[in-house]
Amino acid sequence: MRKMGHRGAKAYVAENTLESIQKAMDFGVDGIEIDVHVCASGELVVFHDFTLDRMTNGTGEIAKHTLSQLKQLQVAGNNKIPTLKEVLELIDKTCLLNIELKGRHTAVKTCEVVEKYVNEKGWKYTDFIVSSFQHHELEDVFRVNKKISLGVLTKASVTEAIEFAKTINAVAIHPNVALLTKENVKQAQAKGYQVNTWTVNDAETINRMKRYGVDGIISDFPDKL
């Protein structure tokens, strides 16, 4: 079973920061999940929310700020908003990276970065999973580069996720933990899909997911996995 840090090691260090990702790596994770948006100057930045207000000393939509403006902000104290490239340089092929396409128009730019790191930096396509709740973003990735592994996020229906996954040759479905039964996990796997579930934080639920035989668990506490 794949042990994956949710936005790094979210329970310990401010989410989606280089420090949080380093903490997850220190725990020996098999993978790290992050979120990306395109900022106003065109770079992919690693941040969960569509607005800056919850996690930073800034305010307003992240997509309306340039990278230089975003770099001046503090994330939950003393951390900075990283770019996707900075995250890739930090991880440097030591574990899988699950990139969730959060903001609009993230698909094509994510493909460009993944292709660059595969072609120039020694990464493999199997070092990445690109996931999203937004079907059109996943469809865009599938249209641009069919070598990139896709994961369908869902908090509504495992069956619907599988139906959509077929249309884009996805390798995985990423269901909310509340959706899963032993039966639907087996059903998804029988159809050829990995099941990576989120966000699983307490020991009892972690053990239940292990009994169900999921392929991966995404957790704020990756050390508990």
C-alpha positions in Angstrom: 0.0 0.0 0.0 1.3 3.4 -1.0 1.7 5.9 1.9 1.0 9.4 0.7 1.3 12.8 2.4 -1.6 15.1 2.0 -0.4 18.5 0.9 3.0 17.4 2.3 2.6 16.6 6.0 -0.4 18.9 6.6 -0.9 18.0 10.3 2.6 19.1 11.2 3.7 21.9 8.9 1.7 24.5 6.8 0.2 22.6 3.9 1.6 22.7 0.4 4.9 24.4 1.5 8.4 23.1 0.8 8.8 22.6 4.5 5.7 20.4 4.7 6.8 18.4 1.7 10.2 17.9 3.2 8.6 16.7 6.5 6.6 14.1 4.6 9.7 12.9 2.8 11.5 12.7 6.2 8.6 10.3 7.2 9.6 8.1 4.2 6.4 8.5 2.2 5.9 6.7 -1.1 4.1 9.8 -2.5 3.1 13.4 -1.9 -0.2 15.0 -3.0 -0.2 18.8 -3.8 -2.6 21.2 -5.4 -1.8 23.7 -8.3 -3.2 26.9 -9.6 -2.0 29.2 -12.4 -1.1 32.6 -11.1 -1.5 35.9 -13.0 2.0 35.8 -14.4 1.5 32.3 -15.8 3.4 30.1 -13.4 2.0 27.0 -11.6 1.9 27.6 -7.9 1.3 25.1 -5.2 -1.6 26.1 -3.1 -5.0 24.6 -2.2 -7.5 27.4 -1.9 -8.8 29.6 -4.6 -8.3 32.6 -2.3 -5.4 33.7 -0.2 -7.3 34.6 3.0 -7.3 31.4 5.0 -3.6 30.4 4.7 -1.7 33.7 4.1 -1.4 37.3 5.2 -2.8 38.3 1.8 -6.3 38.5 0.5 -8.2 37.9 -2.8 -8.0 35.3 -5.5 -4.7 33.5 -6.1 -5.2 33.6 -9.9 -5.2 37.4 -9.9 -1.8 37.7 -8.3 1.6 37.5 -10.0 4.3 35.1 -8.8 6.4 38.1 -7.4 3.3 39.3 -5.5 2.7 35.8 -4.1 6.3 35.3 -3.1 6.0 38.4 -0.8 3.2 36.7 1.2 3.7 34.6 4.4 1.9 31.2 4.5 0.7 30.3 8.0 3.6 32.0 9.7 7.0 32.0 8.0 6.6 29.9 4.9 6.3 30.8 1.2 4.0 29.7 -1.6 6.2 27.4 -3.8 6.0 26.9 -7.6 5.5 23.4 -9.0 9.1 23.5 -10.3 10.4 24.2 -6.8 8.5 21.2 -5.4 9.9 19.0 -8.2 13.5 20.2 -7.5 13.0 19.4 -3.8 11.5 15.9 -4.3 14.0 15.1 -7.0 12.6 11.7 -8.0 12.6 10.3 -4.4 8.9 9.6 -4.4 5.7 9.8 -6.5 4.1 13.2 -7.0 0.3 13.5 -7.2 -0.5 16.9 -8.7 -4.1 17.9 -8.2 -5.4 20.3 -10.8 -7.2 22.8 -8.6 -7.5 26.0 -10.5 -8.8 26.6 -14.0 -6.6 26.1 -17.1 -4.0 24.1 -15.1 -3.9 21.1 -17.4 -1.8 22.3 -20.3 0.8 24.0 -18.1 1.0 21.0 -15.9 1.6 18.8 -19.0 4.4 21.2 -20.1 6.2 20.9 -16.7 5.8 17.1 -16.5 7.1 16.7 -20.0 10.1 19.0 -19.3 11.1 17.0 -16.2 10.7 13.7 -18.0 12.6 14.8 -21.1 15.3 16.8 -19.4 15.6 15.9 -15.7 15.4 12.1 -15.6 11.9 11.7 -14.2 9.6 9.0 -15.5 5.9 9.4 -16.4 5.3 6.8 -13.6 6.7 9.3 -11.1 3.5 11.4 -11.5 -0.3 11.1 -11.1 -2.3 14.0 -12.2 -5.7 14.1 -10.5 -8.7 16.5 -10.4 -12.4 16.8 -9.5 -12.7 18.9 -12.7 -13.4 16.5 -15.6 -12.6 19.1 -18.3 -9.0 19.6 -16.9 -8.4 15.8 -16.9 -9.8 15.6 -20.4 -7.4 18.4 -21.5 -4.4 16.4 -20.0 -5.6 13.3 -21.9 -5.8 15.3 -25.1 -2.4 16.8 -24.7 -0.3 13.9 -23.5 -1.7 10.3 -23.1 1.4 9.1 -21.3 0.5 11.1 -18.1 -1.2 8.9 -15.5 -4.6 10.3 -14.5 -6.6 9.9 -11.3 -10.3 10.8 -11.0 -11.1 12.5 -7.7 -14.6 12.0 -6.3 -16.6 12.7 -3.1 -19.9 11.6 -4.7 -19.7 8.2 -6.4 -17.2 5.5 -7.0 -19.3 4.1 -9.9 -19.4 7.5 -11.6 -15.7 8.0 -11.1 -15.1 4.6 -12.8 -17.4 5.5 -15.7 -15.5 8.8 -16.3 -12.1 7.1 -15.7 -12.8 4.8 -18.7 -13.2 7.8 -21.1 -9.7 9.2 -20.3 -7.8 5.9 -19.7 -7.2 6.9 -16.1 -5.0 4.6 -14.0 -6.7 5.4 -10.6 -9.7 6.7 -8.8 -9.3 8.9 -5.8 -12.5 8.5 -3.7 -13.2 10.2 -0.4 -12.8 7.6 2.4 -16.5 7.9 3.3 -17.5 6.4 -0.1 -15.5 3.2 0.3 -16.6 -0.4 1.0 -14.6 -3.5 0.7 -16.9 -4.4 -2.3 -16.5 -1.2 -4.3 -12.7 -1.2 -3.7 -12.5 -4.7 -5.1 -14.9 -3.8 -7.9 -12.7 -0.8 -9.0 -9.5 -2.9 -8.8 -11.1 -5.7 -10.8 -11.7 -3.1 -13.6 -8.0 -2.2 -13.5 -8.0 1.0 -11.4 -5.8 1.8 -8.4 -7.8 3.1 -5.5 -6.1 5.9 -3.6 -8.3 7.3 -0.8 -8.3 10.6 1.1 -8.1 12.1 3.8 -7.5 9.2 6.2 -6.1 10.4 9.6 -7.2 8.2 12.5 -5.8 4.8 13.3 -9.1 3.0 13.1 -9.9 4.3 9.6 -6.4 3.7 8.4 -6.7 0.1 9.5 -10.1 -0.3 7.9 -8.7 1.0 4.6 -5.8 -1.5 4.9 -8.4 -4.3 5.4 -10.3 -3.1 2.3 -7.0 -3.4 0.4 -6.8 0.1 -1.1 -3.7 0.8 -3.2 -2.9 4.1 -1.5 -3.8 6.2 1.5 -3.5 10.0 1.4 -3.1 11.4 5.0 -2.4 14.6 6.9 -0.4 12.3 9.2 1.8 10.3 6.8 3.8 8.9 9.7 0.8 7.0 11.0 0.6 5.0 7.7 
